[in-house]
Amino acid sequence: MTPKPVAGRSFLGTMVLVLLAIAALFAADMFLAGMERAETGVEAARLFQQGQALMQLGKNAEAINRIEDAILIERGNRDYRRTLAQAQLAAGMTANAEATLTELLQNDSSDGFASKLMGRALVKEGRFAEAISYLHRAIYGQWDEDAAENRLRVRYELIDLLAKRNSKEELLAELLSVQDQAPRDLKTQLRMGRLFLVAGSPARAADVFREILHDAPTSADAYAGLGDSDFARGNYRAAQRDFQTTIRLAPNNQASLQRLDICNQLLLLDPTVRGLGQSERFRRSVKLVELGLTETSQCVDQHPSPDLELLLDKAGKALKAHVTAAHQNEESESNVDLAEQLWQARKKECKAPLASDSPLALVLAKLAQ
């Protein structure tokens, strides 16, 4: 056999050693790089935690500096950027927060938390339509944890915004979406009932308050809410009973005391209340004309239009007229019609705003239905 050349074996050995050395250097470099990343990660986390602590103390400007330093170390950390936007919002730096959130949402438009914060930023800027859109995106977006609970919280935030904006149709739609998910505790259910009233749905509000009273029959707040629901639907007799119960349970409830007083006046003024005799119905119709004449005369200027002047004169004559019992029913109808004409004239020619809870206005509105 012919022996292998010594030079060949030497070359192969050298190559192996070189490769082993390269591998060792690479491993060492990777180890050192890993150590460096771990150390910088620890430093970024430390700065971030300092920023969070400063936010809790209300020192948002200092918190922003710490969090920005953490982001310089870990640029890709979304949690840091979200928290930076929170601090910027808390510090009143709305434009900065919007810029931070815009970048986050450009990278991931489904980020629920970032969408919620963007909605809040836009509310502060008065851009309500856009804010509502972002809050919707937050509700249907992705959340890192507690997705169902976070979405419910955002929906309540949206509901509060719509209530403040008096966006009745949108508010009602959101309330119907959340009604079955809402907690069954007393505070939440009372809030739901009140929100249904704001949304212009007193019938649904009444259902909520009745359900509360089934479980908590001594809840003065529920009776007050039911009273407001009945009042909004023109059920003044039922509202009167509700407010009377409210006052019995909570004597210092000023809002219910005022509503009860209005109900009492309404029911003493309304000529269509069941069980009234002919003379009482006529007396009330005269009272409507008297109040309508007083309200209109006090509100219009010293030179009313010719049509209004004729109407005022007609009302004055009606108040002075002597009506026999045989004609009281006929004159009752005529007086009610005259009172409605006076009220319409007042709305047309008077600059002063109408009192929405005026017993006269409410009775005439009911009669006009």
C-alpha positions, 0 to 999 in steps of 0.5 A, a space after each residue: 500500500 502506498 502511504 498518504 502524503 504527510 502534507 495532505 494530513 497536515 493541511 486537513 488538520 489545519 483546516 479542522 483547527 481553523 474551522 473549530 476556532 471560527 466556530 468558537 469565535 462565532 459562539 463566543 460572539 453570539 454569547 456576548 451579543 446575547 448577553 448585551 441584548 439581555 443587559 439592554 433589555 433589562 435596562 429598557 425594562 427598568 426605564 419603562 418601569 420608572 416611567 410607569 411609576 412616574 405616571 402613577 404619581 401624575 408626573 407625566 412629563 418626566 414619565 415620557 422622558 423615561 419611556 422614550 429612553 426605553 424605546 430608544 433601546 427597544 424600538 420594536 416594543 409596542 407596549 412601550 409605545 402604547 404607554 408612551 401615548 397614554 402618558 402623552 395624553 395625560 400630559 395634554 400632548 394630544 398631537 404627540 399622542 396622535 402621532 405615536 398612535 398613528 405609527 402603531 396603527 399603521 403597523 397593526 390596524 387591528 390593535 384594540 388598545 391603540 385604537 381606544 387611545 386614538 379615540 380618546 385623543 380625537 375626543 380631546 381634539 373635538 373630532 367626534 365622528 373620527 373618535 367614534 370610528 376608532 372606538 368601534 375599531 377598538 371594540 372589534 380589534 385584537 387585545 393581548 389579554 382580557 379581550 371580552 372585558 376590554 371590549 365591553 369597557 370600550 363599548 361603555 366608553 363609546 356609550 358615554 360619549 354618545 350620551 354626551 353628544 345626545 346621539 340618540 339613534 347611535 346610543 340606542 343601537 349600542 345599548 341594545 348591543 350591550 344590554 345582555 352583556 351588562 352586569 346585573 348589579 344595581 348600579 349598572 342596571 340603574 345606569 342602563 335605565 337612565 341611558 335608555 331614557 337619554 336615548 329616547 327609549 322610555 319604554 325600554 327604560 321602564 322595563 329595566 327599572 321594573 326589573 330592578 324593582 322586582 329584585 330591589 323593591 325599596 330602591 328609590 332610584 329605580 322608582 325615580 327612574 320609572 317615574 321619569 320613564 312614565 313621565 316621558 311617555 305622558 303617563 302622568 298619573 303613573 308618574 305621580 305614583 312613582 314619584 310619591 313612592 320615591 319621596 317616601 323612600 328618599 324624602 330629600 330627592 329634589 329632582 323627584 319632588 320637582 317632577 311630582 309637583 309638575 305631575 300634580 299641576 298637570 293632573 289638576 289642569 288636564 281637562 281629559 282626565 277620566 272621571 271629571 264632571 262637566 263643570 270641572 272639565 269646563 273650569 279646566 278649559 278656562 284655566 288653559 285659556 287663562 294661562 295661555 293668554 298670560 304666557 303669550 301676552 307676557 312674551 310678545 312685544 308691544 306690537 303683536 301681529 294683527 292675527 295675534 292681536 285678534 287671537 288675544 282679544 278672542 281669548 279675553 272675551 272667552 274668559 269673560 263670557 258667561 256660559 250656562 251648564 247646557 253649553 259647557 261641553 261645547 265651550 270646553 272644546 272651544 276653549 281647548 282649541 283656543 288655548 292650543 292656538 295661543 300656544 302655537 302663536 307664542 312659539 311663533 312670535 316669542 323669542 324667549 325659549 319655551 320651558 320644556 317642563 311647563 305644565 301648560 306646554 305638556 298638557 297642550 302637547 298631550 291634547 294635540 296628540 
